[in-house]
Amino acid sequence: MKIITRLGLISLLLASAASYSQTEQDPASLRENPDNPLVEIQTSMGNIILELFPQEAPLTVANFIELAEGEKAFTDPDTGEMVTRPYFDGQVFHRVIDNFMIQGGSPTGLGNGTPGFTFEDEINARALGLDRMQAIDEEGVPHPFLRIGSQEQFQAAILSPLLAEMGISSQEELEASLAEVEERVLSLSVQDVYENQGYEYTQTVMSRMPVRGVIAMANAGPNTNGSQFFINLVDTEWLAGKHTVFGRVRQGMDVVDAIGATPTDDSDRPLEEVRIIQIREIE
C-alpha cells in the first residue's frame, strides 16, 4: 500500500534539509560581535564552539588562544622545562560538578600545578553592580553572593579582612573601636568585602555576570589566573567579581551538559576520562 507519493517524498526531503541547515548553523553567524574570535573545543564527547570577548578580557583571551595554538611557552609538568606546544591537547576535564560547572586546563590532569606563570584578573566590579550591593542588610543577613552561613565564615570573609584594613590587630584596639567597626561593617558593599580580601578591579573594561554557558578563569584567589578554566552549567552569580568571564558557548551546549552529567568520584573527577582532543581558533 503506497503511503507516500513522489511529491510527498520530495516535500519530506526538503523539510528535512531545511531542518538540517537550521541545526548546522554557521558558527560565525552566532557571534554577538563579528570581530570576536571563535574557538572550538574538540572533546571525546563532542565539540563546543565558544565566542571569546577580547574587549572585556584582552589578556585572558590572548592567553587562552596562545596556549591553545602553541604560541605561548609554559612549564612542562613532567620535565620542569619551558616548552611551546598546543597546551590543551590531550588534557582532561578533571573536575565536573553536576548543576554547577565543568573544569579543565590543569597541566597534570589532577587539578594541581600551574603553567609556570600567573596573570591578573580582568573584572569591572561596578559593571557587575557589586558596589551597589549591601554586604550586610539591616537584619544582619549577609548578601547571598557572599555565601556566608556561619559566624566562622563571617569572621573569615568579612571581619578579619576589615580589621586588617583598619589596622586593628589586638583585642584592646578592637574593644576601643567597636562602634567604628560596627559602622564600617554595616556600610560595606560586596565590592568592599572582596577588595578587603585582596581582589582588585578595573573600570577600563566591561564585565558580565557568570551565567549559564560562559567560560571563566578558575583561580586560587586574586590575580592567580594561569591556564585552568570552567564552563558554567547554571548561573553562578555568587562567583561574580571573583572570576574573569572571557567568553560564552555559542554551539555545543548539549555537549557541555552531557559532560556535566557524567558520573564522578568523591573528588568530582569523571569515572571515565573526558578528554580535550584540541582547542583551536576558527578562522
FENQUI-V518073 format. One record per residue. RES is the residue in one letter. OMEGA is omega in radians with two decimals (* if undefined). NEAR is the number of other ideal C-beta (glycine too) atoms within 8 Angstrom. Layout:
RES:OMEGA:NEAR / RES:OMEGA:NEAR
This chain:
M:-3.11:2 / K:-3.14:4 / I:3.11:3 / I:3.08:6 / T:3.12:6 / R:3.12:5 / L:3.12:6 / G:3.13:8 / L:3.12:9 / I:3.13:8 / S:3.13:8 / L:3.14:9 / L:3.12:8 / L:3.12:8 / A:3.13:8 / S:3.14:8 / A:3.12:8 / A:3.12:8 / S:3.14:8 / Y:-3.11:8 / S:3.12:8 / Q:-3.12:7 / T:-3.13:6 / E:-3.08:5 / Q:3.08:9 / D:-3.09:5 / P:-3.11:12 / A:-3.12:8 / S:-3.09:6 / L:-3.06:10 / R:3.02:11 / E:3.09:4 / N:-3.07:8 / P:3.13:5 / D:-3.12:3 / N:3.09:12 / P:3.00:10 / L:3.02:14 / V:3.10:15 / E:3.01:12 / I:3.07:12 / Q:-3.12:9 / T:3.11:14 / S:3.11:6 / M:-3.14:8 / G:-3.03:8 / N:-3.12:10 / I:3.10:14 / I:-3.10:15 / L:2.88:13 / E:3.13:14 / L:-3.01:14 / F:-3.10:14 / P:3.10:10 / Q:-3.09:8 / E:-3.10:11 / A:-3.03:12 / P:3.14:9 / L:-3.09:9 / T:3.12:13 / V:3.13:14 / A:3.12:9 / N:-3.10:12 / F:-3.11:13 / I:-3.11:13 / E:3.05:9 / L:-3.10:15 / A:-3.05:14 / E:-3.12:9 / G:-3.11:9 / E:-3.08:7 / K:-3.12:9 / A:3.09:6 / F:-3.12:14 / T:3.08:11 / D:-3.07:9 / P:-3.12:7 / D:-3.05:4 / T:-3.05:5 / G:3.13:6 / E:3.03:6 / M:-3.11:8 / V:3.08:9 / T:3.08:8 / R:3.12:6 / P:-2.92:10 / Y:-2.98:13 / F:-3.05:13 / D:3.07:10 / G:3.10:6 / Q:-3.11:12 / V:2.89:10 / F:-2.97:12 / H:-3.09:10 / R:-3.10:11 / V:3.13:14 / I:-3.13:11 / D:-3.12:8 / N:3.08:6 / F:-3.07:9 / M:3.00:11 / I:-3.00:14 / Q:3.10:14 / G:3.08:13 / G:3.10:11 / S:-3.11:14 / P:3.14:13 / T:-3.06:8 / G:-3.09:7 / L:-3.12:7 / G:3.12:8 / N:-3.14:5 / G:3.11:7 / T:3.08:9 / P:3.13:10 / G:3.10:7 / F:3.00:7 / T:3.06:7 / F:-2.94:9 / E:3.03:7 / D:3.03:13 / E:-3.02:13 / I:3.04:13 / N:-3.07:12 / A:-3.14:13 / R:3.10:10 / A:3.11:9 / L:3.13:12 / G:-3.08:7 / L:3.13:14 / D:-3.12:9 / R:-3.14:5 / M:-3.14:11 / Q:-3.08:8 / A:3.14:13 / I:-3.12:11 / D:-3.06:7 / E:3.10:3 / E:-3.13:4 / G:-3.11:5 / V:3.12:5 / P:3.08:9 / H:-3.10:10 / P:3.09:6 / F:-3.06:11 / L:3.08:12 / R:-3.14:7 / I:-3.10:9 / G:-3.12:4 / S:3.10:6 / Q:3.13:5 / E:3.12:6 / Q:3.08:10 / F:3.13:11 / Q:-3.05:9 / A:-3.01:8 / A:-3.01:10 / I:-2.95:17 / L:-3.09:9 / S:3.08:8 / P:3.13:12 / L:3.13:13 / L:3.10:11 / A:3.13:10 / E:3.13:7 / M:3.13:10 / G:3.14:6 / I:-3.04:10 / S:-3.14:6 / S:3.11:6 / Q:-3.14:5 / E:3.13:6 / E:3.12:10 / L:-3.12:11 / E:-3.14:7 / A:-3.05:6 / S:-3.04:10 / L:-3.10:8 / A:3.13:6 / E:3.13:8 / V:3.13:13 / E:3.13:8 / E:-3.14:8 / R:3.14:10 / V:-3.08:12 / L:-3.14:7 / S:-3.07:6 / L:2.92:14 / S:3.06:11 / V:3.09:15 / Q:3.11:13 / D:-3.13:10 / V:-3.12:14 / Y:3.11:12 / E:3.07:10 / N:3.10:12 / Q:3.08:9 / G:3.12:9 / Y:3.13:12 / E:-3.05:9 / Y:-3.13:12 / T:3.02:8 / Q:-3.12:7 / T:3.09:4 / V:2.99:11 / M:3.09:7 / S:3.09:12 / R:-3.10:11 / M:3.11:8 / P:-3.11:13 / V:3.10:9 / R:3.06:7 / G:3.13:9 / V:2.97:13 / I:-3.09:13 / A:3.14:13 / M:2.94:11 / A:-3.12:9 / N:3.11:13 / A:-3.10:3 / G:-3.08:6 / P:3.00:9 / N:3.12:11 / T:3.12:8 / N:3.09:12 / G:-3.10:11 / S:-3.05:12 / Q:-3.11:12 / F:3.02:12 / F:3.08:13 / I:-3.06:12 / N:2.98:15 / L:-3.12:13 / V:2.99:8 / D:3.14:8 / T:-3.06:10 / E:-3.10:8 / W:3.08:8 / L:-3.14:9 / A:3.14:10 / G:-3.11:13 / K:-3.10:8 / H:3.14:12 / T:3.03:12 / V:-3.07:14 / F:3.10:14 / G:-3.12:12 / R:3.10:9 / V:3.08:13 / R:3.07:10 / Q:3.12:10 / G:3.09:11 / M:3.07:9 / D:3.09:7 / V:3.09:12 / V:3.13:14 / D:3.14:9 / A:3.07:10 / I:3.14:14 / G:-3.10:14 / A:-3.12:6 / T:3.11:12 / P:-3.10:5 / T:3.07:11 / D:-3.09:6 / D:3.11:3 / S:-3.14:6 / D:3.10:8 / R:3.13:9 / P:3.12:12 / L:3.01:7 / E:-3.05:6 / E:2.97:6 / V:-2.96:13 / R:2.95:9 / I:3.14:14 / I:3.05:8 / Q:3.00:9 / I:-3.11:11 / R:3.02:9 / E:3.09:9 / I:-3.11:10 / E:*:2
